[in-house]
Amino acid sequence: MRLLLAVLPAAICLAQTSDLPSQLARLQRLPTDQVRSLEARLAMDPAPTDKKAYHQLHLAYVLASRLSTEDPKASKALVERTLKTFEGTKEAESQALVAGLLGLKIGFSPMSGITLSPQAMGLLDKAQAARPGNPRITLLRAIHVLHTPAFVGGGVKVALPLVEAAVRLAEAEAKPTDPWQPSWGLVESLGWLALAQVEAQQLPAAQQTVDRVFTLDPGNGFVTRMVLPRLQGKGK
């Protein structure tokens, strides 16, 4: 009986965390309160630190992105804290997320883009050279380009083919055998594709992409918050 009582808490803990990698694979589709709850779960999970590091960075990126409009002060603090923690990372997918955080930092001070945007693109170049054909790195590059002014080589015309490539790469990517390996990208790339199509005035195509997102993820938060208001506004 004592042995059963000793084993029971560990079994409960295992049951609570066994689905954590699958939740992390859907991270960008989850409501903010669920994203926050995953922070604590990830910190307590017994998985090796090297397996959890990428997901800690990804959680910070997702939260900072959400908070950039809801609570800019908290978002800025989170970005600065995370950049210090992951400064100098050599892992390709983590480098791409650090570039994404630099993009968020530029949003707090657009003039900083003079120095930070080349830094972010340098990280994306390194990441893509190390992992060519990676859909998440391609998507993060597309997002950065989409938010870069056209007069310095960015904008929707340049970003749109990149997002389309991210979708194709995500569609072709094999499911990893290790559940802790990053595997998100298809729904997220489709969401950004819909946004880029709206910005490019490709409204029928954008609606088709929105429909596809909702088929894969009904009520997708990014599309609901970011795409539909713009699509409906431009369609008037």
N, C-alpha and C positions, 0 to 999 in steps of 0.2 A: 504493500500500500504506500509506504514511504517513497519507494522508487517511482511509483506512478505519479505521486504528487510532485516529485522532483522533476520528472520528465515533462509533465503537463505544461508548465509555463514555456518551456523551449518549443514544444509542439505548437502552442498557440502563436508564439512569435514567428515561427516558420510559416504558418498558415497565413499570417498577416503580411509577410514580406514576399511570399512565393510569387505573387503576381506583379511585384514591383517593376521588373524589367519591361513587362508588357504595358504597364501604365506609363513608364518613361518613354516608350515608343510612341505614345499618343499625347505626349506632354503639351504640345502646342495647341491641341484641340480641347484641352480640359479647361474648366472655369478656373479663375484665379485662385479661389479658395482651395480647390483641390491641388493646384500647383504648389501652393504654400504647404499644404499638408504633406506633400511628397518630400519636401526638404527635410523634415524631421525623420521620416521613414528612411530616406536615403542615408542620412547621417548615422542612424542606428543599425542599418543593415550590416550583417557580418561579412558581406562580400569584400574581397581585397580592395585596398585603397585605389590601386591603379585601374580597376574596373569601374569604380564609382566616380573617379575624377572628372571624366568627360561629362557625365550626367549632372554633376554639381555645377559645372560651367554652363551647361545647357539650361538648367533650371534658372540660374542667375540671368542668363540672356533673355529667357522668356519672361521672367518676372519684371526685369528692367524695361523690356519693351512695353509691357502692359502698363507699368507705372509711369512711363514717360508722359502719358497724357493724364492719368488719374492723380498722380502724386510725383511731379517732376523732381522735387527735392529728394525724396526717398529713392527714386530711380537713379539720380546722379550719384548718390552715396553708394548705392549698390554697384553701379558700374565702376566707380573708382576702387572700391574694395576688391572687386573681382579681378580687375585688371592687375592690381598689385599681386594678388594670389597666383595668377596664371601668367604673369610676365615671363617671357622667355621660353614658354612651352615649345617643345619640338614636335609634338604629335600633330599630324596634319589637320585632322578634323577640329581639334582644339584651337589650332591657329586660325582657322576660318571663323570660329565663334568669337575669338578675341577680336578679329577684324570687325565682326558684327557689333561687338561692344564699343569699339572705337567709333563706328558709325553712329551709335546712340549718343556717344559723348559729343560728337560733332553737332548733333541736334541741340544740345544745351548751349553751345557757343559756336555758331556757324563759321566765324572767322578762324576757329581752330582747325577747320578743314584744310587750310593751306598746308599744315604740317601733318595732320592726322590722316587725311585721306590717302596720301601716298604711302604712309605707314601701313594703313589697312590693306591697300592694294598689294603691297609687298608681301604681307602675310598670306593673302589669298593666292598670289602667284606661287609662293613656296608650297602652300597646301595643295594646290592643283598640280604642281609638278610632281609632288610625292604621291598623290592619289588621283591620277587622271581618270576622268569618267565618274567621279564621285558625285552623286546628285545633290548632297547637302552642301558641299563646297561650292558647286555650281550655283545653287540657289542663293547662298549667302553672297556670292559675287554679284548675282543679278540684283539682289536687294540693295547692295551698296551702290551699284551703277544707277539704279532707278532713282536713288536719292541724291545722286551727284548732278550738279548743274550741267546742262547740255554744252555750255561754252567751254567746259573743261573735259569733255568726252563722255559725259553721262547722259541721263535722260531716258525716256521710255523707248525711243527708237532703238537705242543700243541695248537696253535691258530686256526687251521683249524676246529676242532670239535666245538670250541666255536662260530666261525662265522656261521657254519652250524646250530647250535642251535639258534643263533640270527635270522636267516632267518625263521626257523620254528616258532619261537615265534612271529615274526612280521606277518607272514601269519595268525596265529591264533588269533591275538589281535583284540578285538572288537573296532570299531570306538567310540571314547569318545563322550559323550553327550555334554560336555563342549568344545567348539571349541578352547579354550585357553589351554587345556590339551595337552601335547606333544603327537604327533601321527606319527612322522616320524620313519623310520626304515627299511622298506622292501627293497626299491630300494638301500638304502645306504648299508644294509647288503649284498645284492647281489653283489654290486660293490666290497666290501672288500672280499667277497667269491671268486670272479673272480681273484682278485689280489693274494689271498692266494693259489688258485689252480695253478696259473702260477708259484709262488715261489716253490710249491711242485711238479712241472713238470707234473701236470695233465692238459695238454694243451687241449685235446678235451673237457674235462669237463669245463675248463675255457671259451672256445669259446661258449659252450652252455649257460653258465651263462651270458656271455656278450650279447648274442642274447636275452636272457630273459630281461636283463636290458634295452636294446634298445627298446624292445616291450613296456615296461612300461614307459620309458622315453627316447624317441629318441634323440640321440646325447648327452647322459649323459656326463657331463663334467669330472667327476672323472674317468669314464672308458676311455674316450677319452684321457685324459691327463696321467693317471697313469697306466692303465691296457694294453691298446692296444699296446703302444710302447714296453712293456716288452713281451707281448704275441707274437708279430710279430718278436721280436728279438730272442726269444728262439725257435721259430718255424723254423728259418732258418737252 
